[in-house]
Each structure stands twice: as C-alpha cells, then as structure tokens.
Amino acid sequence: MSNNQDNLDTKLSDAKARAGSLLSKKTKPVPENSAVEVAKTSSAKDITLWLAAFAALIGATLVNQYLPGYWQPANNVWIRIGLIVALVVVALVCLALTHQGRAFKILLKDAAVELRRVTWPSKDETFTNTWQVIVVIAIVGFIVWLLDNFFNWFVGLFIG
C-alpha cells in the first residue's frame, strides 16, 4: 500500500512540475520594440533611403515625358513601362529598408495576429443585424425629413 501511495505521490509531483513548467513558458516571444518605437528611431541611412525613394518616384513620373527625347529605345512604350515599374519597385525597396518600413512590417504582422482573433458573426446574426440597421436608418431618415419640413415651414414664415 505504501508503495502505491509513493508512486501516486511521485506521479502527482511530476504532473505538477510539468504543469508549472508549461504555464511558465511563453507561447510566443514578445517583440522587444513596438511598431511605434521602431518608427520613431531614425538614422543617416534612413534619410539617404528616403531621398533615394523620392528620387526614384520623381524619376518614374518624368520617364514618360522626357526620356524619349534623350534615349532612343525609350520611344517604345513597353520599355518606358518597364522603367517606371522598376523605379517604383526600387522606391518601395528603399522605403522597406528604413526604420519606418520595418515598423510597417511589424504593424502588418500584428494586424494579421489580430485578424486571427476575430470572431465572425454567423449567418443568422448577420441577417438580424442587417435588418436592425435598415430599420434604424429608416427611422432616422424619417426624423430628418420631418425636421427638414419643419425648418422649411419655419423659415418660410419669416421670408414670406
């Protein structure tokens, strides 16, 4: 009997230890910096990347108008489209490499996590809520119509 009791006590203490270790473990590491903290930081590299991105975007807007006069192959529409797309991609890559671009990536990851937590309404809840919204809109519309007619009548008394 004592042997069985010792085995049960050992199993119970092992289960408590495992449960305690499972509860103490973090399921997902918490990011050290939030998107706001990352976005507020700046460096000379960021300024250079921002300037390069703006230059690429400005160049993309000017390619169609000015480049064919200076470079013969740019008379082809597809070459101009390719250059515009390439300049826009270069600008986006430059912006993605800045601190603000990294903050935007963090924000997108956080938004994806939040979207997984959303509980979407069922078909019946959607139907019920839609009808409630339609009824409230009709009531408010009727009240606004009554107020409009009242104020038209009231102003008409003074104007003549």
Secondary structure per residue as TSV (DSSP state, phi and psi in degrees):
chain	resnum	aa	ss	phi	psi
A	1	M	-	360.0	-41.7
A	2	S	H	-66.0	-34.9
A	3	N	H	-64.5	-43.7
A	4	N	H	-63.5	-40.2
A	5	Q	H	-64.1	-41.7
A	6	D	H	-64.4	-40.5
A	7	N	H	-63.4	-43.4
A	8	L	H	-63.9	-41.5
A	9	D	H	-64.0	-41.1
A	10	T	H	-63.9	-45.8
A	11	K	H	-63.2	-39.1
A	12	L	H	-65.2	-42.8
A	13	S	H	-68.7	-36.6
A	14	D	H	-64.2	-42.4
A	15	A	H	-63.8	-40.4
A	16	K	H	-64.9	-40.0
A	17	A	H	-65.4	-43.0
A	18	R	H	-64.6	-42.2
A	19	A	H	-64.3	-40.5
A	20	G	H	-65.5	-38.3
A	21	S	H	-71.7	-34.6
A	22	L	H	-67.7	-39.7
A	23	L	H	-70.7	-31.6
A	24	S	H	-80.3	-20.2
A	25	K	S	-73.4	140.6
A	26	K	-	-85.6	135.3
A	27	T	S	-74.9	-32.4
A	28	K	S	-141.6	131.8
A	29	P	-	-65.5	136.5
A	30	V	-	-81.3	129.9
A	31	P	-	-63.7	142.6
A	32	E	S	-68.4	-38.7
A	33	N	S	-118.3	136.9
A	34	S	-	-81.3	171.2
A	35	A	H	-62.8	-35.4
A	36	V	H	-67.4	-43.2
A	37	E	H	-64.8	-39.2
A	38	V	H	-67.3	-40.7
A	39	A	H	-67.8	-29.2
A	40	K	H	-75.7	-21.7
A	41	T	-	-77.0	150.8
A	42	S	-	-148.7	158.1
A	43	S	-	-150.6	174.8
A	44	A	H	-65.5	-32.7
A	45	K	H	-62.3	-40.4
A	46	D	H	-62.0	-45.2
A	47	I	H	-61.4	-42.9
A	48	T	H	-62.9	-43.3
A	49	L	H	-66.1	-39.5
A	50	W	H	-62.4	-43.9
A	51	L	H	-63.6	-41.4
A	52	A	H	-63.9	-39.8
A	53	A	H	-65.0	-44.5
A	54	F	H	-64.0	-40.8
A	55	A	H	-62.6	-41.1
A	56	A	H	-66.1	-40.3
A	57	L	H	-67.9	-40.4
A	58	I	H	-65.1	-41.6
A	59	G	H	-60.7	-38.2
A	60	A	H	-64.5	-33.1
A	61	T	H	-76.1	-25.0
A	62	L	H	-94.4	-12.3
A	63	V	H	-58.2	-47.8
A	64	N	H	-64.2	-35.1
A	65	Q	H	-87.3	-43.8
A	66	Y	H	-102.7	-30.5
A	67	L	H	-63.7	-38.3
A	68	P	H	-60.3	-25.7
A	69	G	H	-74.5	-21.0
A	70	Y	H	-108.6	-22.5
A	71	W	-	-135.2	114.6
A	72	Q	G	-57.7	-45.2
A	73	P	G	-62.4	-17.3
A	74	A	G	-74.2	-3.8
A	75	N	G	-69.7	-20.3
A	76	N	S	-77.2	130.1
A	77	V	H	-61.7	-40.0
A	78	W	H	-68.3	-32.7
A	79	I	H	-67.8	-41.3
A	80	R	H	-64.4	-41.8
A	81	I	H	-62.8	-43.2
A	82	G	H	-60.9	-41.7
A	83	L	H	-65.3	-41.1
A	84	I	H	-63.8	-45.9
A	85	V	H	-62.9	-42.1
A	86	A	H	-63.3	-41.9
A	87	L	H	-66.8	-37.8
A	88	V	H	-67.0	-40.6
A	89	V	H	-64.4	-41.8
A	90	V	H	-60.8	-41.9
A	91	A	H	-63.5	-43.2
A	92	L	H	-65.9	-38.0
A	93	V	H	-65.4	-42.8
A	94	C	H	-60.2	-43.7
A	95	L	H	-67.6	-33.8
A	96	A	H	-68.9	-25.3
A	97	L	T	-84.4	-7.1
A	98	T	S	-80.1	169.1
A	99	H	H	-62.3	-37.7
A	100	Q	H	-66.8	-34.6
A	101	G	H	-66.2	-40.3
A	102	R	H	-65.8	-37.3
A	103	A	H	-64.5	-37.1
A	104	F	H	-65.5	-39.4
A	105	K	H	-63.4	-41.3
A	106	I	H	-62.2	-42.2
A	107	L	H	-61.4	-41.7
A	108	L	H	-65.4	-38.8
A	109	K	H	-65.6	-42.1
A	110	D	H	-63.8	-37.5
A	111	A	H	-66.2	-37.9
A	112	A	H	-64.6	-38.9
A	113	V	H	-64.3	-43.6
A	114	E	H	-65.2	-36.3
A	115	L	H	-65.9	-30.3
A	116	R	H	-69.4	-23.6
A	117	R	H	-85.3	-10.9
A	118	V	-	-68.9	135.9
A	119	T	-	-104.4	115.6
A	120	W	-	-83.0	146.4
A	121	P	-	-71.4	155.6
A	122	S	-	-78.0	175.0
A	123	K	H	-63.2	-41.1
A	124	D	H	-66.4	-42.1
A	125	E	H	-63.6	-40.9
A	126	T	H	-63.4	-43.9
A	127	F	H	-62.0	-45.9
A	128	T	H	-63.9	-47.2
A	129	N	H	-65.6	-34.7
A	130	T	H	-64.3	-43.8
A	131	W	H	-66.8	-35.9
A	132	Q	H	-62.7	-42.3
A	133	V	H	-64.9	-42.4
A	134	I	H	-62.3	-42.4
A	135	V	H	-64.9	-44.2
A	136	V	H	-64.5	-40.6
A	137	I	H	-61.6	-42.0
A	138	A	H	-63.8	-42.3
A	139	I	H	-64.8	-47.5
A	140	V	H	-64.9	-40.3
A	141	G	H	-60.6	-40.8
A	142	F	H	-65.0	-41.8
A	143	I	H	-63.5	-42.7
A	144	V	H	-64.4	-39.6
A	145	W	H	-62.7	-43.3
A	146	L	H	-62.1	-44.7
A	147	L	H	-63.2	-39.3
A	148	D	H	-62.4	-45.2
A	149	N	H	-64.8	-40.1
A	150	F	H	-62.6	-46.9
A	151	F	H	-68.4	-33.4
A	152	N	H	-62.8	-44.0
A	153	W	H	-64.1	-44.6
A	154	F	H	-64.2	-44.5
A	155	V	H	-68.0	-34.4
A	156	G	H	-63.3	-27.6
A	157	L	H	-64.7	-38.5
A	158	F	H	-82.6	-36.6
A	159	I	H	-78.6	-37.4
A	160	G	-	112.8	360.0
